[in-house]
């Protein structure tokens, strides 16, 4: 199709790229979760305690070098895929420094899991939800939290000094004094109609 009336040959290129596949360790983690939820009692016994299973949507639960490496590679591929397939406005691009933002790492893992699940569904309903709600809400939160600080280059965490103060010995001591006072008040039964200070 050309405005000159002649057909030009184009290199064969797909209109859209497929969702990135996870590696075998990540897929094994998903399989174990599926078996823990719907497998036979024998399979559940082999898998062990469900609360100990790795959950790819929650990266801190993914222990072991191979699983963690595959998870990071998969999430990196997904970020590239989202930026290519879904971003038109440059303000919506997931910044290249996303691994330096723990809030983005957590959210991207959930975004990836939700998209993976939607792609495995037998109807389009979950994928429609991902397009309509999940991705736009993530993009909006990302713009609010990171873009202003990392639009052209990565900047250190603006909240670092306040966070460090929060972890200081004095701040922790003050917090725990307030919490302890509450615990002490909770251990004293109140008599109906009696004021708390009485």
N, C-alpha and C positions, 0 to 999 in steps of 0.2 A: 504494500500500500504506500503509494508515493504520490505527491502532488504533480509529478511530471508524467504520471501515467505508466511509468516503468516500475517493475517490481525490483526492489533492492534486496539483496541477500543479507540477512542479519545473522550474526552468530547465534546459535541456539542458546537461549538463556531462560531460566524459569521465571515466571512472573512473581512467584513468592518462594521463599526458602522454607524448608521444613524446620519444625521445632527441634533444637539440638537433643540428641540422645545422650543419656547418662551412661557412664562407664559401668562395667560389671559389678564393682563393689557397691555403687549407689543402687543399682538395680537389685542386688542381693538384699540390701537394707529394705528396699520397698517390698520385696517378696516376703521377707521375714515378717514385716508388719502386716501384710495381707494374710499370711498364714496365722499369725497371732489373733487376727480379727475373725477369720472365717474358716481356718483350717480344721483338720480333724484333731481330736484330743491327743493322738500320738504325735502329730506335727507340733502342736502347742507345747507338748512336754519336751521335745527336742530343742525347740527354739528357746525355751526358758521364760524368765519373767518379762512380760511385755514392757514394763517400765524401764527395763535395762536396754531395750532395743534402740538402735540409732534411728533418728528421725531426720531425714535430709532437709526438712523445712526448718529445723532447729539446729544449726551447725555445731553448737557446743556439745550436742549429744553424739556427734560423729567422731568417735575416737579411732585411733590407729592411723598410721601414715598413709596407707593406700586409699582408704575410704576418704580421708580428709583431702588428699591430693585430688582425687577424682571429683569430689564435691566442688572444690575451688575451680577446677578446669571446666566443669559443667556450668557453674554459675557464670564464669567468665564468658563462655560461649553464649549463654542465654542473654547476658547484657549486650553482647555484640549483635545478637539476633534481634532483640527488642529495638535497639538503636537503629538497625537497618530496616526492619519490617514495619515499625509502628511510629517512628519519629519523623515528623515533617518540620516542626518548629524546633530550632536549635536549643531553645530553652528547656525542652523536654528530654534532651539527651541525658542518659545516665552518665555522670562524669567518669572519666577514666580513673580517677582516684577513689572509686567506690570502695575498694578494700580498706581504705584508711578511714572509713566512716562506719563504725559498728552498726549504727541504726540502718544504714543502707544494706549492709551485709545481711542483717536479720530480715529485712523486708524483701530483698531480692530472693532469698531462699524460699520464703513463703510464696512469693509471686511465681517462682519456678515450679513449686509443688502444685499450686492451684492450676497453672497452665498444663502441666503434665497430666494431672487428673482429668482436666477438661478434655484433653486430647484423647484420652482413653475411654471416655464415656461413649455410650451407644446412641446418644442423641446430641443435638447441638446446644441444648439448654445451658450446660455448664460453660461451654465456650462463649456463648452469648453473655452470660454473667461476667466472665473474665473480661470480655471486651467492654461491656457497658459499665461495670463497677470496679472490678479489681485493678485493672491496669490504670484507668483514669484516676482513681483515688490514690494509688501509689505515686503516680506522676505528680499529682498536686502536692502530696506530702513531701516528696523529694524536692520539688521546687521551693517550697517554704523552708525546708531545713538545710539544704546544701547549696543550691545554685547561687545564692547571693554571695557565698563565701568562696566558691570554687568555679565561678563562671569561666575565667580565663586560665587560672592556675590554682593549684591546691594551696590552701592556707591552713595553718595549724588550727586546731579546735578552739573556737572563740571561748568556749565555756571551761577550758582547762583549769584556769586559775581558780574559778569559783568551785569547780569540782574538787580541786586539791584542798581548798579551805574546808569543804564539807567533810573531807576525810581526816582533817586534823584532829589531834587528840582532844583539844578543847571543844570543838564542835561535836564530836562523838560523845564526849562526857556530858555535855549539856543536853543532847538528845536523849541519852539513856537515863538521865535524871528525870526528865519529863515522862518518859515511858515507864520508869520504875514507880513514879508517883501514881500513875494511872493503874498499874498492876496492884499497888497497895490499896488503892481505893476500891478496886474490884474485889479484893479479898475480904473487905469489910461488908457484911450483908447490910443492905438498907432496910429499915423498917418502914412499911407503908405509912405515908403521911409525915415522916420525919425528914427534915431538911438534911442534905448531905453534910453540911458543916457542923451540925448540931452535935 
